[in-house]
Amino acid sequence: MHIGIDFDNTLAYYDHVIRNIAYEEGWINEHCQGSKRTIRDAIRKLPDGEQKWMRLQAEIYGPRIGEAKLFDGVSYFMAACTLRGVNVSIISHKTQFAAAEPNGTDLRQAALGWMEQQYFFSSSGFGLGRENVHFAKSRAEKCQLITSLECHLFIDDLPELFTDAEFPSHVNAILLDPKLAQAMENNVLVCGSWSEIEEVIFYG
């Protein structure tokens, strides 16, 4: 089996970082405890909201990626994959530089550095090869990579990926949605946590 996994907001958890930056910038108040989507929607309603949101994304995926956390349950899931000889690839729609900061942090190197800190590439950690990490410039290219790498299953947090016409229909799809707020077609399984994903794939 070959499992493909998205990176941002699927392996790396940013909700607390988003909230912190939005509060520091005065875009939300201290009582706002919403999810990433709630805060994003609130910021977009502000004057120049789309530009503010793009600036925030440039921060969380670049200079402040070190504040991101590994989603609960990922380490157990990766261990289960290793135990069963399951091949894992990380396939991320991530440009090299943020549109809001074209001369800023190299976002791909920042992501690889974060994975290094989380022991993704260590033999005593997840044991993933760097060659198993792929970055795509667009959603269409991401879909093409999922096909060309012959993934049997793909895990992502964005429903838009699975409804894209380019997403390969023969690949099984799991949407990670901790709030269980997304309604998907029957061919996409919605899971609220990584422990649930592990249960479905290996014990279901």
C-alpha positions as CSV (number, residue, x, y, z in Angstrom):
1,M,0.0,0.0,0.0
2,H,1.1,3.5,-0.8
3,I,-0.4,6.3,1.3
4,G,-0.1,10.0,0.3
5,I,-0.5,12.7,2.9
6,D,-0.9,16.4,2.7
7,F,1.4,18.6,4.9
8,D,-0.1,22.0,6.0
9,N,-3.1,21.6,8.4
10,T,-2.9,17.8,8.0
11,L,0.4,16.9,9.6
12,A,1.4,20.3,10.8
13,Y,-1.2,22.0,13.1
14,Y,-1.3,25.8,13.0
15,D,-4.6,26.9,14.6
16,H,-2.9,28.3,17.7
17,V,-0.3,30.1,15.6
18,I,-3.0,31.7,13.4
19,R,-4.9,32.8,16.5
20,N,-1.7,34.3,18.1
21,I,-0.7,36.3,15.0
22,A,-4.2,37.5,14.4
23,Y,-4.5,38.7,18.0
24,E,-1.0,40.3,17.9
25,E,-2.1,42.2,14.7
26,G,-5.3,43.4,16.4
27,W,-7.5,41.5,13.8
28,I,-9.3,39.5,16.5
29,N,-9.9,40.0,20.2
30,E,-8.7,37.8,23.1
31,H,-12.1,36.1,23.3
32,C,-11.9,34.6,19.8
33,Q,-11.3,30.9,20.1
34,G,-12.5,29.8,16.7
35,S,-10.9,27.4,14.3
36,K,-8.6,28.3,11.5
37,R,-11.6,28.7,9.1
38,T,-13.5,30.9,11.6
39,I,-10.5,33.2,12.1
40,R,-9.8,33.3,8.4
41,D,-13.3,34.3,7.6
42,A,-13.2,37.0,10.3
43,I,-10.0,38.4,8.9
44,R,-11.2,38.4,5.3
45,K,-14.2,40.6,6.3
46,L,-11.8,43.3,7.5
47,P,-10.6,46.2,5.2
48,D,-7.9,44.7,2.9
49,G,-8.9,41.4,4.5
50,E,-7.6,39.2,1.8
51,Q,-4.2,40.9,1.9
52,K,-4.1,40.5,5.7
53,W,-4.9,36.8,5.4
54,M,-2.1,36.3,2.8
55,R,0.4,38.1,5.1
56,L,-0.7,35.8,8.0
57,Q,-0.2,32.7,5.8
58,A,3.3,33.9,4.8
59,E,4.1,34.1,8.5
60,I,2.8,30.8,9.7
61,Y,4.3,28.8,6.8
62,G,7.6,30.7,6.8
63,P,9.2,32.5,9.8
64,R,6.9,31.1,12.4
65,I,6.5,27.5,11.2
66,G,8.6,26.5,14.2
67,E,5.5,27.2,16.4
68,A,3.4,24.6,14.5
69,K,2.7,21.3,16.3
70,L,2.5,17.8,15.0
71,F,-1.1,16.7,14.9
72,D,-2.0,14.3,17.8
73,G,-1.9,10.7,16.6
74,V,0.5,11.2,13.6
75,S,3.4,9.5,15.4
76,Y,1.3,6.4,16.1
77,F,0.0,6.4,12.6
78,M,3.5,6.6,11.1
79,A,4.7,3.8,13.4
80,A,1.8,1.6,12.2
81,C,2.8,2.3,8.6
82,T,6.4,1.3,9.4
83,L,5.3,-1.8,11.2
84,R,3.3,-2.9,8.2
85,G,5.7,-1.9,5.5
86,V,3.4,0.8,4.1
87,N,5.0,3.3,1.8
88,V,4.3,7.0,2.7
89,S,4.7,10.1,0.6
90,I,4.1,13.7,1.7
91,I,2.6,15.7,-1.2
92,S,2.1,19.4,-0.5
93,H,0.6,22.2,-2.6
94,K,3.3,24.7,-1.6
95,T,5.0,27.4,-3.6
96,Q,8.6,28.2,-2.9
97,F,7.8,31.7,-1.8
98,A,4.6,33.3,-0.5
99,A,2.7,35.6,-2.8
100,A,2.6,38.2,-0.1
101,E,6.4,38.0,0.4
102,P,8.0,37.0,-2.9
103,N,11.5,37.7,-1.4
104,G,10.8,36.2,2.0
105,T,11.3,32.8,3.5
106,D,11.7,29.8,1.3
107,L,8.5,28.0,2.4
108,R,9.6,24.6,1.1
109,Q,12.9,24.7,3.0
110,A,11.0,25.9,6.1
111,A,8.6,22.9,5.9
112,L,11.6,20.5,5.5
113,G,13.3,22.1,8.5
114,W,10.2,21.6,10.6
115,M,9.9,18.0,9.5
116,E,13.6,17.5,10.5
117,Q,12.8,19.0,14.0
118,Q,9.9,16.5,14.3
119,Y,12.2,13.6,13.4
120,F,10.5,12.7,10.2
121,F,13.8,11.8,8.6
122,S,15.5,10.2,11.5
123,S,15.9,6.4,11.7
124,S,14.9,6.7,15.4
125,G,11.8,8.8,14.4
126,F,9.6,8.2,11.4
127,G,12.3,7.1,9.0
128,L,10.9,8.9,6.0
129,G,13.2,9.5,3.1
130,R,13.5,13.1,2.0
131,E,12.8,11.9,-1.5
132,N,9.4,11.0,-0.3
133,V,8.5,14.6,0.2
134,H,7.1,16.4,-2.9
135,F,6.0,20.0,-3.4
136,A,3.6,21.1,-6.1
137,K,3.1,24.6,-7.5
138,S,-0.6,24.1,-8.0
139,R,-3.5,21.8,-7.0
140,A,-3.5,20.3,-10.5
141,E,0.2,19.4,-10.2
142,K,-0.6,17.9,-6.8
143,C,-3.2,15.7,-8.3
144,Q,-0.8,14.7,-11.0
145,L,1.8,13.7,-8.4
146,I,-0.8,11.6,-6.6
147,T,-1.4,9.8,-9.8
148,S,2.2,9.5,-11.0
149,L,3.4,8.3,-7.5
150,E,0.7,5.6,-7.6
151,C,-0.9,6.4,-4.3
152,H,-3.6,4.0,-3.3
153,L,-5.0,6.5,-0.7
154,F,-4.7,10.2,0.0
155,I,-5.3,12.1,3.3
156,D,-5.9,15.9,3.2
157,D,-7.7,18.6,5.1
158,L,-9.1,20.4,2.1
159,P,-12.4,19.1,0.6
160,E,-11.6,21.1,-2.6
161,L,-8.8,18.6,-3.5
162,F,-11.2,15.7,-3.6
163,T,-13.8,17.5,-5.6
164,D,-11.2,18.7,-8.1
165,A,-11.8,17.2,-11.6
166,E,-8.0,16.4,-11.7
167,F,-8.1,14.2,-8.5
168,P,-7.7,10.6,-9.6
169,S,-11.0,8.8,-9.1
170,H,-9.3,5.4,-8.4
171,V,-7.5,6.8,-5.3
172,N,-9.3,6.4,-2.0
173,A,-9.8,9.7,-0.2
174,I,-9.8,10.5,3.5
175,L,-10.7,14.1,4.7
176,L,-9.2,15.0,8.1
177,D,-11.8,17.3,9.6
178,P,-11.5,17.6,13.4
179,K,-14.7,19.6,13.6
180,L,-16.6,17.0,11.5
181,A,-18.2,20.0,9.8
182,Q,-17.7,19.0,6.2
183,A,-20.3,17.0,4.2
184,M,-18.7,15.0,1.5
185,E,-19.8,12.6,-1.2
186,N,-19.8,8.9,-0.3
187,N,-16.5,8.3,-2.0
188,V,-14.7,10.5,0.5
189,L,-14.4,9.3,4.1
190,V,-14.4,12.0,6.7
191,C,-12.4,11.4,9.9
192,G,-12.1,13.6,13.0
193,S,-8.6,12.5,14.1
194,W,-5.5,10.6,13.2
195,S,-6.4,7.9,15.6
196,E,-9.7,7.4,13.7
197,I,-7.7,7.4,10.4
198,E,-5.4,4.7,11.8
199,E,-8.4,2.7,13.0
200,V,-10.2,2.8,9.6
201,I,-7.1,1.9,7.5
202,F,-5.5,-0.8,9.6
203,Y,-8.3,-2.2,11.8
204,G,-11.5,-1.3,10.1
